[in-house]
């Protein structure tokens, strides 16, 4: 009897040890997530918000590309608030996703949460917008546009158009979200380009937060405060479209009485350009989804990727917009 009881105890202990070992092996992960329940790579993505047509197209591109690539996407809308993005990133870390990607609302204030992701062994990809962290090891790569170049191209076009001007050319500027990379960089690029013509003067500059309604409101203020406005430079199409309404309501003709330059080249902006209400657009493509999914797979596999990957973009005049519109995807 004692021999049988002893055998049963030994068998039970042996089984317990095997089970404990199996649990430890399955749960041991110090390199981030190891795929979802279905074995798919899991990507946590925090989007800025839905403030413009560009952003909506960007979100659609990311969701469709994730589905096509067989990647499980955990998507979060930060509603243009940095605190929401930081919370989302921490949630992704707790969920042990394989890769984190996000489009930062503003450039500063990310070091702490990015270090948390790094310590958890989860690679981070920046999309569309950069951060100003001096520690470049906190993220694997940046995927997006050269915003300084976009602003510079807009300014260079204006310099060419006004080269015969003998008097002052008054410019008002609708900036994007304060502290964001595209707002900072487009402003810098535009200012550096127009410095070539001393007649070009920015007489008012204010944030419209990349929103159509805010663009209209700020333009109304510009028009009331400045009786002579020759040029509007809007950091995106949506603010420019809002400004159109304010300009028309003030009894002026957009595109003629006031030259309008914008950035993005979404369909509504391109239509305004084709109609002669806008005069020039520097493109900023939102279709980053396929490239992002490719990068997510590479960084998860431990492959080396470039520190910065820029999208290919162009510029549009009225005739070029007419030609491009029928095949425009966004």
C-alpha positions, -999 to +999 in steps of 0.1 A: +000+000+000+028+024+009+046+016-023+015+024-044+009+057-025+045+067-029+043+060-067+012+081-070+029+111-052+059+108-074+037+107-105+018+138-093+049+158-086+064+149-120+032+160-138+032+193-118+068+200-127+061+194-164+031+217-164+050+244-146+078+242-171+054+245-200+037+276-185+071+292-179+082+285-215+050+299-230+049+330-209+086+339-210+090+369-234+115+397-230+113+410-266+078+424-268+049+404-281+050+372-299+020+375-322-017+375-315-038+344-306-040+336-343-002+339-348-004+372-367+020+401-361+003+426-338+007+463-345-004+489-321-011+522-339-020+556-324-034+581-348-034+619-343-071+622-349-095+628-378-089+666-382-087+667-419-093+649-452-056+640-453-058+623-419-089+603-429-072+591-460-041+582-439-062+561-415-079+543-443-046+535-459-032+520-427-063+499-419-066+485-455-028+478-457-029+459-423-057+437-435-040+430-468-007+422-451-023+398-426-013+421-396-035+424-366-040+461-360-049+476-327-060+512-337-064+542-314-076+577-322-059+603-299-083+631-308-054+655-312-043+651-276-008+641-266-020+626-233-043+603-252-014+590-273+008+584-243-020+564-227-025+544-259+012+536-262+013+524-226-018+502-232+000+487-262+030+480-240+008+462-215-009+442-242+026+432-254+020+440-290+049+432-314+054+467-329+042+502-320+037+529-346+023+564-341+020+598-356+030+622-329+005+651-321+035+674-312+073+669-314+082+672-277+075+651-246+079+615-257+112+603-242+097+587-211+070+566-228+094+557-257+119+544-231+092+523-216+086+507-250+123+502-255+127+486-221+098+463-229+116+452-261+089+466-284+102+485-315+086+518-324+081+534-358+072+571-362+049+578-391+041+611-408+055+633-379+088+632-361+098+638-325+126+660-312+142+634-289+180+635-289+181+598-282+175+582-317+176+547-302+141+552-288+126+544-322+136+524-351+127+546-380+107+575-393+084+571-423+069+603-439+074+635-457+100+662-458+079+690-444+106+716-447+108+708-484+071+712-488+072+747-473+102+756-494+085+745-526+055+766-518+077+796-511+099+791-542+067+790-564+056+823-549+090+839-554+089+830-590+053+844-594+062+877-577+096+883-592+084+914-611+067+929-580+079+964-572+060+969-540+052+949-508+034+916-512+014+910-480+012+873-469-009+858-442-001+823-429-025+796-415-002+774-394-010+738-384-012+725-349+012+745-326+043+725-318+037+698-345+064+688-369+046+698-401+036+732-387+072+739-375+089+726-407+065+741-433+068+775-417+106+772-417+108+760-453+084+787-466+102+815-446+136+805-459+124+805-496+106+838-496+136+855-480+149+856-516+125+884-524+125+913-498+091+924-511+074+893-496+063+900-461+043+878-437+021+903-419+001+878-398+006+841-388-017+820-366-026+784-360-058+770-375-050+736-360-052+719-395-090+722-393-113+736-419-136+754-394-106+769-376-091+780-409-122+799-417-124+816-383-087+827-384-090+839-419-120+860-409-098+876-383-070+882-408-093+899-432-108+922-405-073+932-392-056+936-426-073+955-454-047+945-479-039+907-482-022+895-513-013+859-505-025+832-481-002+803-473-021+775-455-002+746-440-029+722-453-058+721-478-085+719-451-075+752-436-073+767-471-108+754-479-121+770-447-103+803-457-121+802-491-154+806-473-142+836-453-126+852-484-158+848-504-180+861-476-157+892-475-166+899-511-132+889-525-124+863-552-102+835-539-074+827-564-076+861-579-079+888-553-059+866-529-034+840-542-038+808-522-010+783-516-016+751-496-001+717-488-015+682-490-033+677-524-064+659-511-093+657-536-112+687-522-080+708-524-072+696-559-107+704-570-103+740-556-070+742-575-086+729-608-114+755-603-089+783-600-098+790-563-064+777-551-032+786-571-006+761-560-004+729-539+027+711-525+018+674-522+020+655-490+009+619-495-012+601-468-009+567-484+017+553-460-001+521-451+018+496-473+052+510-465+043+509-427+033+473-428+065+463-446+086+482-420+066+466-391+075+431-404+111+440-409+117+456-375+098+427-358+122+403-376+152+423-363+162+435-398+181+468-402+160+496-417+170+531-427+167+557-399+145+579-422+123+569-451+107+597-472+077+594-494+079+605-530+058+636-537+053+664-562+036+698-567+005+709-586-006+739-606-041+744-619-035+725-652-017+697-634-045+693-609-071+690-637-050+662-653-045+644-620-080+646-605-097+618-624-073+592-609-068+607-575-071+581-547-076+605-519 
